[in-house]
Amino acid sequence: MALNPRSLLKAKERLHIFREQHPKIVSFGKTLNEHAIQPGTIFEITATTPEGKSYTASMRLTPEDVESLRLFVK
């Protein structure tokens, strides 16, 4: 699979916009990276629609998960 430079540029632009619009999430991610990205940590995420319906999922980090996350979190 070849990398599309145009798609990479678009992703970089979107990431910049996301960081500007959601600084608390970026800060939270940095805190997680420093203190919580380790095997055994349980991640839980909940999404609530405007209508009030909630969806929740959780996972316990494995050593492989930690390795993968370290590739994306700096």
OpenMM code with the backbone's topology and positions (N, CA, C; nanometers):
from openmm import Vec3, app, unit

residues = "MET ALA LEU ASN PRO ARG SER LEU LEU LYS ALA LYS GLU ARG LEU HIS ILE PHE ARG GLU GLN HIS PRO LYS ILE VAL SER PHE GLY LYS THR LEU ASN GLU HIS ALA ILE GLN PRO GLY THR ILE PHE GLU ILE THR ALA THR THR PRO GLU GLY LYS SER TYR THR ALA SER MET ARG LEU THR PRO GLU ASP VAL GLU SER LEU ARG LEU PHE VAL LYS".split()
positions = [
    Vec3(0.0843, -0.1176, 0.0000),
    Vec3(0.0000, 0.0000, 0.0000),
    Vec3(0.0889, 0.1240, 0.0000),
    Vec3(0.0718, 0.2089, -0.0964),
    Vec3(0.1529, 0.3296, -0.1086),
    Vec3(0.0913, 0.4439, -0.0283),
    Vec3(0.1776, 0.5249, 0.0292),
    Vec3(0.1302, 0.6423, 0.1016),
    Vec3(0.1010, 0.7542, 0.0032),
    Vec3(-0.0116, 0.8157, 0.0206),
    Vec3(-0.0510, 0.9269, -0.0640),
    Vec3(-0.0084, 1.0562, 0.0051),
    Vec3(0.0887, 1.1311, -0.0516),
    Vec3(0.1352, 1.2554, 0.0114),
    Vec3(0.0222, 1.3558, 0.0349),
    Vec3(-0.0734, 1.3605, -0.0556),
    Vec3(-0.1853, 1.4541, -0.0397),
    Vec3(-0.2697, 1.4171, 0.0829),
    Vec3(-0.2913, 1.2865, 0.1036),
    Vec3(-0.3678, 1.2408, 0.2204),
    Vec3(-0.2918, 1.2702, 0.3492),
    Vec3(-0.1606, 1.2524, 0.3472),
    Vec3(-0.0796, 1.2832, 0.4660),
    Vec3(-0.0857, 1.4312, 0.4994),
    Vec3(-0.0800, 1.5161, 0.3979),
    Vec3(-0.0891, 1.6604, 0.4201),
    Vec3(-0.2254, 1.6972, 0.4779),
    Vec3(-0.3307, 1.6374, 0.4249),
    Vec3(-0.4669, 1.6632, 0.4750),
    Vec3(-0.4792, 1.6179, 0.6209),
    Vec3(-0.4225, 1.5011, 0.6538),
    Vec3(-0.4270, 1.4516, 0.7916),
    Vec3(-0.3522, 1.5464, 0.8846),
    Vec3(-0.2389, 1.5981, 0.8417),
    Vec3(-0.1626, 1.6923, 0.9225),
    Vec3(-0.2427, 1.8204, 0.9476),
    Vec3(-0.3095, 1.8695, 0.8447),
    Vec3(-0.3936, 1.9889, 0.8588),
    Vec3(-0.5077, 1.9636, 0.9565),
    Vec3(-0.5743, 1.8481, 0.9441),
    Vec3(-0.6869, 1.8159, 1.0325),
    Vec3(-0.6402, 1.8015, 1.1768),
    Vec3(-0.5237, 1.7412, 1.1976),
    Vec3(-0.4699, 1.7270, 1.3321),
    Vec3(-0.4435, 1.8638, 1.3935),
    Vec3(-0.3910, 1.9560, 1.3152),
    Vec3(-0.3668, 2.0922, 1.3635),
    Vec3(-0.4989, 2.1579, 1.4064),
    Vec3(-0.6017, 2.1445, 1.3248),
    Vec3(-0.7334, 2.2015, 1.3577),
    Vec3(-0.7884, 2.1363, 1.4842),
    Vec3(-0.7782, 2.0039, 1.4956),
    Vec3(-0.8272, 1.9328, 1.6135),
    Vec3(-0.7576, 1.9843, 1.7392),
    Vec3(-0.6264, 2.0000, 1.7335),
    Vec3(-0.5509, 2.0485, 1.8500),
    Vec3(-0.5935, 2.1887, 1.8903),
    Vec3(-0.6216, 2.2743, 1.7928),
    Vec3(-0.6680, 2.4095, 1.8234),
    Vec3(-0.8071, 2.4091, 1.8863),
    Vec3(-0.8960, 2.3232, 1.8376),
    Vec3(-1.0344, 2.3217, 1.8833),
    Vec3(-1.0546, 2.2457, 2.0143),
    Vec3(-0.9626, 2.1556, 2.0478),
    Vec3(-0.9803, 2.0706, 2.1658),
    Vec3(-0.8525, 2.0645, 2.2506),
    Vec3(-0.8063, 2.1780, 2.3023),
    Vec3(-0.6795, 2.1786, 2.3775),
    Vec3(-0.6846, 2.0924, 2.5046),
    Vec3(-0.8011, 2.0792, 2.5683),
    Vec3(-0.8094, 1.9970, 2.6893),
    Vec3(-0.7855, 1.8491, 2.6580),
    Vec3(-0.8333, 1.8043, 2.5426),
    Vec3(-0.8119, 1.6646, 2.5039),
    Vec3(-0.6638, 1.6402, 2.4754),
    Vec3(-0.5996, 1.7360, 2.4110),
    Vec3(-0.4567, 1.7237, 2.3817),
    Vec3(-0.3781, 1.7171, 2.5122),
    Vec3(-0.4117, 1.8020, 2.6077),
    Vec3(-0.3461, 1.8013, 2.7384),
    Vec3(-0.3707, 1.6689, 2.8110),
    Vec3(-0.4936, 1.6210, 2.8048),
    Vec3(-0.5288, 1.4930, 2.8657),
    Vec3(-0.4461, 1.3804, 2.8043),
    Vec3(-0.4317, 1.3820, 2.6727),
    Vec3(-0.3517, 1.2811, 2.6040),
    Vec3(-0.2065, 1.2824, 2.6495),
    Vec3(-0.1517, 1.4021, 2.6706),
    Vec3(-0.0137, 1.4125, 2.7192),
    Vec3(-0.0017, 1.3532, 2.8597),
    Vec3(-0.0999, 1.3809, 2.9440),
    Vec3(-0.0992, 1.3257, 3.0794),
    Vec3(-0.1073, 1.1736, 3.0753),
    Vec3(-0.1954, 1.1208, 2.9913),
    Vec3(-0.2053, 0.9755, 2.9771),
    Vec3(-0.0723, 0.9169, 2.9316),
    Vec3(-0.0113, 0.9815, 2.8344),
    Vec3(0.1156, 0.9315, 2.7820),
    Vec3(0.2213, 0.9243, 2.8923),
    Vec3(0.2241, 1.0233, 2.9790),
    Vec3(0.3251, 1.0292, 3.0849),
    Vec3(0.2956, 0.9330, 3.2003),
    Vec3(0.1675, 0.9049, 3.2273),
    Vec3(0.1336, 0.8331, 3.3497),
    Vec3(0.0515, 0.7054, 3.3335),
    Vec3(-0.0136, 0.6863, 3.2200),
    Vec3(-0.1103, 0.5761, 3.2135),
    Vec3(-0.0896, 0.4778, 3.0995),
    Vec3(-0.0022, 0.5075, 3.0066),
    Vec3(0.0187, 0.4143, 2.8948),
    Vec3(0.1135, 0.3044, 2.9422),
    Vec3(0.0531, 0.2003, 2.9977),
    Vec3(0.1305, 0.0869, 3.0467),
    Vec3(0.0399, -0.0368, 3.0469),
    Vec3(0.0996, -0.1539, 3.0347),
    Vec3(0.0180, -0.2751, 3.0351),
    Vec3(-0.0685, -0.2830, 3.1612),
    Vec3(-0.1936, -0.3238, 3.1426),
    Vec3(-0.2856, -0.3375, 3.2550),
    Vec3(-0.3775, -0.2188, 3.2741),
    Vec3(-0.3426, -0.1032, 3.2182),
    Vec3(-0.4304, 0.0134, 3.2283),
    Vec3(-0.5590, -0.0161, 3.1521),
    Vec3(-0.6721, 0.0215, 3.2104),
    Vec3(-0.8009, 0.0031, 3.1442),
    Vec3(-0.8452, 0.1367, 3.0858),
    Vec3(-0.8699, 0.1360, 2.9562),
    Vec3(-0.9242, 0.2532, 2.8890),
    Vec3(-1.0728, 0.2309, 2.8704),
    Vec3(-1.1524, 0.3327, 2.9019),
    Vec3(-1.2969, 0.3269, 2.8802),
    Vec3(-1.3372, 0.4551, 2.8113),
    Vec3(-1.4188, 0.4428, 2.7105),
    Vec3(-1.4653, 0.5610, 2.6375),
    Vec3(-1.6166, 0.5519, 2.6232),
    Vec3(-1.6809, 0.6661, 2.6413),
    Vec3(-1.8256, 0.6749, 2.6252),
    Vec3(-1.8561, 0.7876, 2.5280),
    Vec3(-1.9441, 0.7607, 2.4339),
    Vec3(-1.9917, 0.8624, 2.3403),
    Vec3(-2.1415, 0.8776, 2.3614),
    Vec3(-2.1870, 1.0020, 2.3727),
    Vec3(-2.3288, 1.0301, 2.3906),
    Vec3(-2.3766, 1.1159, 2.2745),
    Vec3(-2.4790, 1.0696, 2.2050),
    Vec3(-2.5326, 1.1424, 2.0904),
    Vec3(-2.6112, 1.2645, 2.1388),
    Vec3(-2.6408, 1.3583, 2.0496),
    Vec3(-2.7240, 1.4726, 2.0883),
    Vec3(-2.8606, 1.4300, 2.1412),
    Vec3(-2.9068, 1.3104, 2.1003),
    Vec3(-3.0363, 1.2598, 2.1470),
    Vec3(-3.0273, 1.1929, 2.2833),
    Vec3(-2.9051, 1.1780, 2.3371),
    Vec3(-2.8891, 1.1198, 2.4696),
    Vec3(-2.8548, 0.9714, 2.4719),
    Vec3(-2.8409, 0.9086, 2.3569),
    Vec3(-2.8044, 0.7665, 2.3528),
    Vec3(-2.6543, 0.7537, 2.3775),
    Vec3(-2.6172, 0.6604, 2.4661),
    Vec3(-2.4768, 0.6417, 2.5016),
    Vec3(-2.4226, 0.5088, 2.4517),
    Vec3(-2.2966, 0.5121, 2.4137),
    Vec3(-2.2231, 0.3936, 2.3716),
    Vec3(-2.0928, 0.3915, 2.4505),
    Vec3(-2.0597, 0.2767, 2.5102),
    Vec3(-1.9398, 0.2649, 2.5921),
    Vec3(-1.8619, 0.1401, 2.5523),
    Vec3(-1.7302, 0.1548, 2.5530),
    Vec3(-1.6415, 0.0406, 2.5274),
    Vec3(-1.5202, 0.0551, 2.6197),
    Vec3(-1.4604, -0.0578, 2.6537),
    Vec3(-1.3404, -0.0525, 2.7360),
    Vec3(-1.2422, -0.1589, 2.6887),
    Vec3(-1.1161, -0.1389, 2.7254),
    Vec3(-1.0129, -0.2372, 2.6934),
    Vec3(-0.9000, -0.2257, 2.7948),
    Vec3(-0.8372, -0.3363, 2.8226),
    Vec3(-0.7198, -0.3399, 2.9094),
    Vec3(-0.5975, -0.3431, 2.8180),
    Vec3(-0.5045, -0.2497, 2.8376),
    Vec3(-0.3871, -0.2419, 2.7514),
    Vec3(-0.2949, -0.3623, 2.7689),
    Vec3(-0.2525, -0.4159, 2.6570),
    Vec3(-0.1534, -0.5231, 2.6547),
    Vec3(-0.0176, -0.4595, 2.6207),
    Vec3(0.0910, -0.5324, 2.6376),
    Vec3(0.2213, -0.4780, 2.5956),
    Vec3(0.2228, -0.4379, 2.4473),
    Vec3(0.1528, -0.5128, 2.3634),
    Vec3(0.1455, -0.4793, 2.2214),
    Vec3(0.0677, -0.3494, 2.1991),
    Vec3(-0.0387, -0.3294, 2.2768),
    Vec3(-0.1149, -0.2038, 2.2675),
    Vec3(-0.0258, -0.0858, 2.3032),
    Vec3(0.0522, -0.1018, 2.4095),
    Vec3(0.1415, 0.0058, 2.4546),
    Vec3(0.2400, 0.0398, 2.3433),
    Vec3(0.2970, -0.0622, 2.2809),
    Vec3(0.3915, -0.0398, 2.1714),
    Vec3(0.3246, 0.0364, 2.0571),
    Vec3(0.2027, -0.0010, 2.0229),
    Vec3(0.1297, 0.0670, 1.9155),
    Vec3(0.0987, 0.2108, 1.9517),
    Vec3(0.0506, 0.2342, 2.0735),
    Vec3(0.0175, 0.3704, 2.1165),
    Vec3(0.1395, 0.4611, 2.1175),
    Vec3(0.2520, 0.4080, 2.1551),
    Vec3(0.3762, 0.4876, 2.1594),
    Vec3(0.4150, 0.5368, 2.0195),
    Vec3(0.3707, 0.4670, 1.9156),
    Vec3(0.3991, 0.5132, 1.7791),
    Vec3(0.3217, 0.6405, 1.7444),
    Vec3(0.2041, 0.6588, 1.8073),
    Vec3(0.1159, 0.7691, 1.7731),
    Vec3(0.1158, 0.8835, 1.8733),
    Vec3(0.1603, 0.8582, 1.9950),
    Vec3(0.1541, 0.9599, 2.0999),
    Vec3(0.2939, 1.0123, 2.1260),
    Vec3(0.3066, 1.1403, 2.1200),
    Vec3(0.4373, 1.2017, 2.1484),
    Vec3(0.4208, 1.3139, 2.2454),
] * unit.nanometer
topology = app.Topology()
chain = topology.addChain("A")
for resn in residues:
    res = topology.addResidue(resn, chain)
    for name in ("N", "CA", "C"):
        topology.addAtom(name, app.Element.getBySymbol(name[0]), res)
